[in-house]
Structures are given as structure tokens and as C-alpha cells.
Amino acid sequence: MKNIFTLFAFCFLVTGFVNAEDVAIESDGTVAEFNYLTVTDPGEFMKSLNKFDKSECASKWREESGVNVSLWSLRGSGSSHFILVVYENWDMMEKGRAIFTSCPASAMMLKSFKRTTDTSRSWNWISENALSGRNWQTNTVFRKINFKVDEGHESHYAAAWKKLVEAQLDNIPGSFGLNAISYGNRYASHMVYLGADSMSELSEGFSKITSSTDFGEFIEDAGSIRTVVNSELVQLVKNFDGK
């Protein structure tokens, strides 16, 4: 009988190790352009994006720079959408920008935005991933929090945020990350994102995190060195892959 109990205990222990999720929380090296737009004519706007997506220019852009392009809708923001342009690293961004800016097809698409968006409200920033976990491309809805960290305290904030997400992995429904805004950082120096497959899943996970003692400790540690700008609900509209 003693051996049976020992066997059950061993199986329980092994199962615990197998089920435990091993999530690496580190930089994935990516850099991204967030192109914020206020769309005034959604139908024509999408036609213009789709036309460019099927052009030879877009195909060359994807093939030679490995760029990942998608459109997202926004709530909680002064803009209605952003076009997300993600590169593997700075070198690929440099190559991609050279291709994109040299094409007549991309120039025509940008010109069309004067008819389909309020260009007086357009803006963009470039971010660099500092820390992330899980694959963000598997999620369709995100909570994105934009904020400013006091200069000289960036590493302190990153360490505090990493400690928080490590402790709250079970309550984070999908992907997560911390991005530093390298260019266009007048109002915000950083952003964090939490991903999920539904709004309810995202909301429930965020509520659990913010009501935890871990979050209280995080605020006590890093709350005084950051100023929140806004919190956005971000939803996938379309991935552009030439299809």
C-alpha cells in the first residue's frame, strides 16, 4: 500500500511539471511602425489598402524585408485605426523602408489617404520590443497601455513589469509585451500590451491582474516613475499578405 501512495505522489509531481508553462520573457528583437489614422471613408480606405497589397511593390516589400503588415481598429484613442508594420530588426526596417518609399504603388496609396482619412490627425511612432512572451500574432484583441517613464528609470520599470507578468502568467490569457518608443515619443515613451482571443477573456484577465497583491507591489515599486497616457482596446481587422 505504501508503494501505491508513493507512486501516486510521484505521478502527481511529474504531471505538475509537465503542465507548468515555460514562457521566456525577453526581447524578440522586432521593431514596428504604428501608423495612426482617423478613417472617414472606410470602404474606399480598404479598397486602397487591398489594391496596394496585391501590387508587385507590396510583394517585393514582403519578400525582401520580411515585413508583417496588418490593420487594427481602436477604441479609447483619438484615432480610429492603425496600420502596424513589423520588421525582424532595424536592418530589415531600413531595407523595407527603401523599397516602400521607392514604389509608385505605395505613393498612390498614401495619396489616397487624403480622400479617405483626416490627414490632419495622422501620426506615427516607431517602437522596439523590450520584453515579450508568447506569440502576439495568435491573438485578435489587445489591451494597449501607452505611458511615459521618467528618464533614467527605464530599466527599473522594465524589471518591475517583468516581475509582475512572471507572477501573473496564469491570469494573462494570451501574449504580452513591453515596447520602448524610439521615435515619435513626445507623449509616450513606452507601451505594454496584453493579448487574448476575445474581449471577455481580455477583460477578465486584466481584472484579475490589477486586483492581485502582485499588482499592488508593482504600483508601489514603479507607479511613481510612470505617467499613463491612455489605454486602448485594439482589434484585428485584417492581415495583409497579398491574398
Secondary structure, DSSP 8 states (H G I E B T S, - for coil): -HHHHHHHHHHHHHHHHHHS-----B----EEEEEEE-BS-HHHHHHHHHHHHTSHHHHHHHHHH--EEEEEEEESSSSSEEEEEEESSHHHHHHHHHHHHT-HHHHHHHHHHHHHB-GGG-EEEEEEEEEEES-GGG-SEEEEEEEEE-TT-HHHHHHHHHHHHHHTGGG--S-EEEEEEEES-SS-SEEEEEEESSHHHHHHHHHHHHTSHHHHHHHHHHGGGEEEEEEEEEEEEEEES--
